[in-house]
């Protein structure tokens, strides 16, 4: 059996997202470092912060990456695996692959979010359109001054722009026969030209990060070209994904071509696992959030 780990993007965090890992000693250094970046204990923040704080871009990115890194540290797979990340989840994936330590991965995630916040307009956001072909979605986003941010399987597109324009784009998509369309809880136009000014400062941070190579037995598929990442030479692609459309459908296809037949989404959320289940119901696909204990996840991985 060939295992792949999928590292989730932001927008699905919730107040229970660390419950499985909060007391596990293998996660403590990760959660402590995330707390320092967040300016307060991460568990306290999850329990007491307003929803607007949990979904603010910098907080959201740090929470999402911390969750993925903590899950990987506690599960500690010993068999070879492939890893890929969706949007900011690609930062998680580089850390899980062993290119950076978890602490450095979190530091770079914070730098990424800060660069994006500096470049973003105050009213930017994302939405999704499901059920229209790509050429129809391209025409829609052009009409409303938006952009396709992420191409997913099964005619699911994430679109970005000013929030009012995203709202109008989604409403128009429904009027043109989309199965569903609405804004999502990400308040920045990730992976669109609206964030072009964030690319250079983030690239500079990456170039000073002293990346290693993936650890033995860990294969990283990058989102820029849906191909294997070796380390430093791929930093430019990681920086450029901030303002460039991500083809997640192509990334999943690259995983399938490598013979992956078991997939675990590290979370938060189950969006990526649900997406894969819809593409190929025969695959053995689970998400961390499907389980009630780390032991249960480990038992499934060891089957």
N, C-alpha and C positions, 0 to 999 in steps of 0.2 A: 504494500500500500504506500502511496506517495502523498505526503501531507503538505498542505499549504496553509499558512497563516495569513489572514487578511486583517489589515490595520485600518480601523474606521476613521472617518472624518468627523468634523464637529457638527453639532446640531442635534445630537441624540443623547446628550448627557442628561443625567437625572440625579436626584439626591441620594439614591442607593447605589450609584455606579461603582463605589469602592467597597461595598459591604463584604464581598468575598475575600478581599485582599488586605483590608485595613489592619488586621492583627497579625498578618503573616510576616515573620522576620525577614523573609526574602524581598519584601516590597518596601521595607522601612526607609532605606536610604533614598529610594525614588520618591516616596511620598514626602519625606522631610525636605528634599531639594525642591520639589514642586511647591511645598508650603512656603519656602523662602522666596521663591519667585512670585507667588501670589500675595505675599505680605501678611498671611495668616495661616493657621493650621488648615490644611485642605479639607479635613473632615468637618471642622467647624464651619468653614465656608459653605460646604455642600448643604449643611443642615440649616444655616441661618441666613444666607445671602438671598436677596431678592432675585426673582427670575431674570430680571434685566441684567444683573451682575453675572449670573451663571452663563448667560448667552452672549455677553460682551465678547468681542473677538479675541482679545489677548487671553482672558480667563478661559474661554471656551477651548482655545487651541491647547493651552497648557493642561487643562483637565483631560481632554481627549487623549493627548499623547501620554500623560502620566498613567491613565487607565490602561492603555495598551502595553506600556512598558512594564507596569506592575503585573499584569496578567501573564506576560511572557516570562518574567522573572520567577513567578510562583509556579508556573507549569513546567518550566525548564526542560523542554523536550530534548532528548538525547539522540534520537534518530535524525537523519538528515531531513531538512524541510526547505520549502521555498516560501518566501515572504513578499508581499506587495502591499502598498498602502494607497488609500483613496484620499486625495486632497492633502490636508495636513497629516493624514495617516501615513503619507510617505515619509514624513519625519520619523514617526514611530518605527516604520519598517527599516529605515537605515540604522536606528538604534538596536532593534531586535536582531538585525543581521550582524551586529557587532562592529560596525564601522566606527561608531562613537560609543562612549560609555553612556549609560542612561542619563547621567547628570549633564554631560555635554549636549546630549540630544535635547534635553529640556531647555538648556540655555539658548541653543540655537532656535528652538521653537519660539521662545519668547522674543528673540531678535526678529524672527520672521513676522510674528504678529505685530510687533512695534513698527516695522517697516511698512507693513500693509496698512496699519491704522494711520500712519503719517501720510500715505499716498491716497487714502480712500476719501471719497466725498462723504459728508455727514449723513446723507440719506440713501446710501447704496445698500443693495441687498441681493438675495438670490430667490429664485422660485423654480418650479419644475413644470414641465409639460410632458404628459404621457399619451401616446397613442397616435401621434401624427408622424409622417415620414420626415426625414431630416430636411429635405428641400423646403417643405412647408414651414418647419420651425425656423429655418434660416430666413425665410421671407418675413415671418412674424417678428423676429428679433430686429431685423433691419428696419421694419416699419416703426418700431417703438424705441429705437436707439438703444437696444440691448445687445447682448452677445451670448452665444452658446458657451457655457463654462465647462460642462462635462457631458460627454457622450456615454450613455449607459446602454446595456443591452435592452432588447424588447421595446424599442422606441420610447425610451425614457431620457429626457434631456433636462439638464440643469441650466438655467438661464440667469444672467446677471446684468445689472444696470442700476439706475436710480430706482428706489423702491416704488415710487408711483408709476414709473414706466414698466417695471416688472409686474405690478398689479394689473395694469392695462393689457400687457402682453398675455398674461395668464387668462384674463377674462376673454380676450379675443380668441385665444386658443380653444377655449370651451365652446365659443360660438362657432368655431370652424370644425367642431367634431372631435376635439381631444377627449380621451377617456377621463382624464383628470388634469387639473392644473391649478396651482396656488403658490403663494409665497411660502418660504421656509424660514426657520429661525436662525438665519445667518445674516448678520447685518453688515456685510461687506461684499463687494462684487468680485469674489475670488475667481482667478483664472480667466480674467477678461482684461482688455487693454486699459480699463480704468485704473489698474494697479501697476502700470508700467514703471512708475517712478519708484516702486518698492524693489524692483529687481536688482539694481546695482548695489544698494546697501546690503541687501541680503546675500548677494554673491560675495561681497567683500567679507562678510562674517563667515561664510562657508569656507572661503579660501584661507582664512586664518584658523580653521578648526582642526587641522592636522588629522584628517580622516585616515583610518586604516583600511584594510581590506576586509571583506566579509569573513566571519569566522568559518573554520572548516565545517563542512556539512550544511552551511546556510547559503542559499542562493537568493539573491535579491533581484526582483523584476522592477525596473524603474518605470515611472509613468510617462516620462518624456518620449521614449521610443518603444515602450513595451518590450525592452530587451534587458539582458543581464547587466547589472551594475557591478563595476569592479572597485570603485572607490573614487579617488581624487579626480580622475578624468571625467567623471559624470556629474561633478558639482554644478556645471553650467546648466545642465538639464533640470536639476532640482531647483535652481534659482529661477529659471525661465518659466517653470510651471505656474508661478504666481500670476502671470498675465497671459497665459496661453491655454487654449482649450485642452482639457485632459480627455483622452480616449480610453475610458475605463473598460469599455467593451473589448478593445484590442488587448489591454492588459490581461483580462480574464482569458481571452483566447490564447495568449502566450502561456498562461498557466496550464490550460487544457492540453496544449501541444507538448508540454513537458511531461504529460502523463499523470498529472495531479488527479487523484480520485477521492481524496478526503480533504475537506476544507473546514477550518475553524476560524470564525470571526472573533477577534479579541475584544471588540467593542470600544466605546459604549454603543449599545443598540444592536439590532439584528438586520439592519438595512442591507448590508452586503450579502449576508447569508441568504436572506429572502430573495435577493436579486439572482443569486446563483441557482437557488432552488427552482426559480421560474424558468431559467435557461435550460437546466438539465436536472429534472426531478430524480434521475437515477443516481446522481452523485451523493455521497455520504457527506452531508453539509450540516454543521451545527454552529451555534454562536455561544460564546461564554455565557451570555444572558439567558440561554436556554437551561442552564444548570443551577442547582442549589448549593453546590460545594465544589471546591477545588479538586477534592478526591474524585468526584463524579466526572469532572472534565478529564482528569488524568486517566481514569479507567477507560473512558471512551477513546482517548488517544492511544492507549496501549493495546486495544483490541486487535 
